[in-house]
């Protein structure tokens, strides 16, 4: 019972993260490499062959790499930090 509730909560967090990543990936004011990283993170989160925690940590590592980019607009960086904090709460 508790397990199912956790899974539902994790899927909800992933859904929220996907919504924000979708915004970033379609924002034409954001550099192309950053939009691509957002798209890659979305694909990673939507892969069903792994547990939510593995998908989340894979997406976090993609985002972590791109957050070092000096060309990232500040508002995009804040969005990606928010996504990372959503995903970091997902554990196996």
URUR-V478118 format. One record per residue. N is the residue number from 1. RES is the residue in one letter. PSI is psi as a letter, one per 40 degrees, with the letter a starting at -180 (NA if undefined). NEAR is the number of other ideal C-beta (glycine too) atoms within 12 Angstrom. D_FIRST is the distance of its C-alpha to the first C-alpha in Angstrom with 1 decimal. Layout:
n=N res=RES psi=PSI near=NEAR d_first=D_FIRST
n=N res=RES psi=PSI near=NEAR d_first=D_FIRST
This chain:
n=1 res=X psi=d near=7 d_first=0.0
n=2 res=X psi=d near=8 d_first=3.8
n=3 res=X psi=d near=12 d_first=5.3
n=4 res=X psi=d near=10 d_first=5.3
n=5 res=X psi=d near=11 d_first=6.4
n=6 res=X psi=d near=19 d_first=8.8
n=7 res=X psi=d near=19 d_first=10.0
n=8 res=X psi=d near=15 d_first=10.8
n=9 res=X psi=d near=19 d_first=12.6
n=10 res=X psi=d near=28 d_first=14.4
n=11 res=X psi=d near=24 d_first=15.5
n=12 res=X psi=d near=18 d_first=16.8
n=13 res=X psi=d near=30 d_first=18.7
n=14 res=X psi=d near=36 d_first=20.1
n=15 res=X psi=d near=22 d_first=21.2
n=16 res=X psi=d near=24 d_first=23.0
n=17 res=X psi=d near=39 d_first=24.6
n=18 res=X psi=d near=28 d_first=25.8
n=19 res=X psi=d near=21 d_first=27.4
n=20 res=X psi=d near=32 d_first=29.3
n=21 res=X psi=d near=40 d_first=30.3
n=22 res=X psi=d near=22 d_first=31.5
n=23 res=X psi=d near=25 d_first=33.8
n=24 res=X psi=d near=39 d_first=35.1
n=25 res=X psi=e near=30 d_first=35.8
n=26 res=X psi=e near=19 d_first=37.8
n=27 res=X psi=h near=22 d_first=39.7
n=28 res=X psi=e near=13 d_first=43.2
n=29 res=X psi=e near=16 d_first=44.3
n=30 res=X psi=h near=28 d_first=42.1
n=31 res=X psi=i near=21 d_first=43.7
n=32 res=X psi=d near=19 d_first=42.9
n=33 res=X psi=d near=21 d_first=41.6
n=34 res=X psi=d near=34 d_first=39.0
n=35 res=X psi=d near=29 d_first=38.0
n=36 res=X psi=d near=22 d_first=37.7
n=37 res=X psi=d near=32 d_first=35.4
n=38 res=X psi=d near=39 d_first=33.2
n=39 res=X psi=d near=27 d_first=33.2
n=40 res=X psi=d near=24 d_first=32.5
n=41 res=X psi=d near=40 d_first=29.5
n=42 res=X psi=d near=31 d_first=28.2
n=43 res=X psi=d near=20 d_first=28.7
n=44 res=X psi=d near=30 d_first=26.9
n=45 res=X psi=d near=39 d_first=23.8
n=46 res=X psi=e near=23 d_first=23.9
n=47 res=X psi=h near=18 d_first=24.2
n=48 res=X psi=e near=13 d_first=21.2
n=49 res=X psi=e near=10 d_first=22.3
n=50 res=X psi=i near=18 d_first=20.8
n=51 res=X psi=i near=21 d_first=17.5
n=52 res=X psi=d near=33 d_first=17.2
n=53 res=X psi=d near=23 d_first=18.5
n=54 res=X psi=d near=22 d_first=21.5
n=55 res=X psi=d near=30 d_first=22.3
n=56 res=X psi=d near=35 d_first=22.3
n=57 res=X psi=d near=24 d_first=24.5
n=58 res=X psi=d near=27 d_first=26.9
n=59 res=X psi=d near=39 d_first=27.3
n=60 res=X psi=d near=31 d_first=27.9
n=61 res=X psi=d near=20 d_first=30.6
n=62 res=X psi=d near=30 d_first=32.3
n=63 res=X psi=d near=41 d_first=32.3
n=64 res=X psi=d near=21 d_first=33.4
n=65 res=X psi=d near=20 d_first=36.4
n=66 res=X psi=d near=35 d_first=37.5
n=67 res=X psi=e near=27 d_first=37.2
n=68 res=X psi=e near=14 d_first=40.3
n=69 res=X psi=h near=23 d_first=42.3
n=70 res=X psi=e near=12 d_first=45.1
n=71 res=X psi=e near=17 d_first=45.5
n=72 res=X psi=h near=28 d_first=42.1
n=73 res=X psi=i near=19 d_first=42.5
n=74 res=X psi=d near=15 d_first=41.0
n=75 res=X psi=d near=17 d_first=38.8
n=76 res=X psi=d near=32 d_first=37.3
n=77 res=X psi=d near=25 d_first=36.7
n=78 res=X psi=d near=17 d_first=34.8
n=79 res=X psi=d near=32 d_first=32.6
n=80 res=X psi=d near=38 d_first=31.8
n=81 res=X psi=d near=23 d_first=31.1
n=82 res=X psi=d near=24 d_first=28.6
n=83 res=X psi=d near=41 d_first=27.0
n=84 res=X psi=d near=30 d_first=26.9
n=85 res=X psi=d near=19 d_first=25.3
n=86 res=X psi=d near=31 d_first=22.5
n=87 res=X psi=d near=37 d_first=22.0
n=88 res=X psi=e near=21 d_first=22.5
n=89 res=X psi=e near=22 d_first=19.3
n=90 res=X psi=h near=32 d_first=17.4
n=91 res=X psi=i near=16 d_first=16.6
n=92 res=X psi=NA near=14 d_first=15.3
